C-alpha cells in the first residue's frame, strides 16, 4: 500500500467495545444532561465513531425524580400523547409527569435526540432510567459519569 493513500477505518459490530456509565440526575438540568446521554448512546465520545453503526455505550440514570427544569418549564412545559382517535389527545405538564413517572421525562428527552430510524430504536434500548438511587445492573462494573 502506498503511503499516499490511506483508508478510513469504520467500526462494525465485531469491533465495538461497550462500557456501562452511571449518571446521577440529582440537581441536573434535564436538557443538558440528556444531550450528553444521547451522545454517549450514539458513540460520539469514541474515536472510532461511525454514523451508520451502533457503537455507543450503555447508560444507567439514577435519581431521575430529582432532575430540574430551568425557567418556568416545570409549570408550562406540556407533554402530549395522542391515541389516534378523535378527541384522543391528552396533555400533561412537566410537574405532574415528573411526580407520576419520572423515568418518562428522561426517556422522552433522550429519544427525541436520537436518530429517527431503526438505528435510533436500537440505541434507545441501551438506556436504563430509575427514579431512585438503586439499580439492578451492579454486575457490569459501571463507571460514574460527572456532568
C-alpha positions in Angstrom: 0.0 0.0 0.0 1.3 3.4 -0.9 1.9 6.0 1.8 -0.1 8.5 -0.2 -3.3 6.5 0.0 -4.9 5.7 3.4 -8.2 4.1 4.0 -10.6 5.2 6.7 -11.3 2.6 9.3 -15.0 2.0 10.0 -16.4 0.4 13.1 -18.6 -2.7 12.8 -20.5 -4.8 15.2 -17.4 -7.0 15.9 -15.0 -4.1 16.7 -17.3 -2.1 19.0 -16.4 -2.2 22.7 -19.2 -1.2 25.0 -18.9 0.2 28.5 -21.5 1.0 31.2 -22.0 4.5 32.5 -24.0 5.6 35.6 -25.4 9.1 35.6 -26.8 10.7 38.8 -29.7 13.0 37.9 -29.7 14.9 41.2 -30.0 18.6 40.6 -29.1 18.3 36.9 -30.9 20.2 34.1 -32.9 17.8 32.0 -31.9 19.0 28.5 -28.2 19.4 29.2 -28.0 16.0 30.9 -30.0 14.2 28.2 -27.9 15.7 25.3 -24.8 14.2 26.8 -26.5 10.9 27.4 -27.7 10.9 23.8 -24.1 11.5 22.6 -22.9 8.5 24.7 -25.6 6.3 23.4 -24.7 7.2 19.8 -21.0 6.6 20.4 -19.9 10.2 19.6 -17.5 10.1 22.6 -15.3 7.4 20.9 -12.6 7.9 18.3 -14.0 5.2 16.0 -17.5 6.8 15.8 -19.3 5.7 12.7 -22.7 7.2 11.9 -24.3 4.1 10.4 -23.1 1.7 13.2 -24.4 1.5 16.8 -21.1 2.0 18.6 -22.5 3.6 21.7 -22.3 2.6 25.4 -24.9 1.6 27.9 -26.2 4.3 30.2 -27.9 4.0 33.6 -29.6 7.0 35.0 -30.4 7.0 38.7 -32.3 9.6 40.8 -34.4 10.6 37.8 -37.0 12.1 40.2 -34.5 14.7 41.4 -33.8 16.4 38.0 -34.7 20.0 37.5 -36.0 22.3 34.7 -34.9 25.9 34.1 -37.2 28.8 33.9 -40.9 28.1 34.1 -40.7 24.8 32.3 -41.9 22.9 35.4 -45.3 24.6 35.2 -45.5 25.4 31.5 -43.9 22.5 29.5 -46.6 20.1 28.2 -46.1 16.5 27.2 -48.7 15.5 24.6 -49.9 12.0 23.8 -52.4 11.1 21.0 -54.3 7.9 20.8 -55.2 8.3 17.1 -58.9 8.7 17.8 -60.8 12.0 17.6 -60.5 13.7 20.9 -57.7 11.4 22.0 -55.1 14.0 22.6 -54.0 14.3 26.3 -51.7 16.9 27.7 -49.7 16.7 31.0 -47.5 19.4 32.5 -43.9 18.5 33.4 -44.5 18.8 37.2 -47.3 16.1 37.1 -45.3 13.8 34.8 -42.2 14.1 37.0 -44.3 13.2 40.0 -46.2 10.3 38.3 -43.4 8.8 36.1 -40.0 10.5 36.4 -38.4 7.9 34.1 -40.6 9.1 31.2 -39.2 12.6 31.3 -35.7 11.5 30.7 -36.6 8.7 28.2 -38.7 11.1 26.1 -35.9 13.8 26.1 -33.2 11.3 25.1 -35.4 9.6 22.5 -36.0 13.0 20.8 -32.3 13.5 20.4 -31.5 10.1 18.8 -31.9 9.3 15.0 -35.5 8.6 13.9 -34.8 5.3 12.3 -34.1 1.6 13.2 -30.7 2.6 14.4 -32.2 5.1 16.9 -34.6 2.5 18.1 -31.7 0.1 18.7 -29.8 2.8 20.6 -32.6 3.7 23.0 -32.7 0.1 24.3 -29.3 0.8 25.9 -30.8 3.4 28.2 -32.0 2.4 31.7 -33.7 5.0 33.8 -34.6 4.6 37.5 -36.4 7.0 39.8 -34.4 6.1 42.9 -30.7 5.5 43.7 -30.8 1.7 43.3 -30.4 -0.2 40.1 -30.1 -3.9 39.3 -27.1 -3.6 36.9 -24.4 -4.0 39.6 -22.7 -6.9 37.8 -21.4 -4.8 34.9 -19.0 -2.5 36.9 -20.3 0.8 35.6 -18.2 3.9 35.7 -19.6 7.0 37.3 -20.1 10.0 35.0 -19.9 13.6 36.3 -21.6 16.2 34.1 
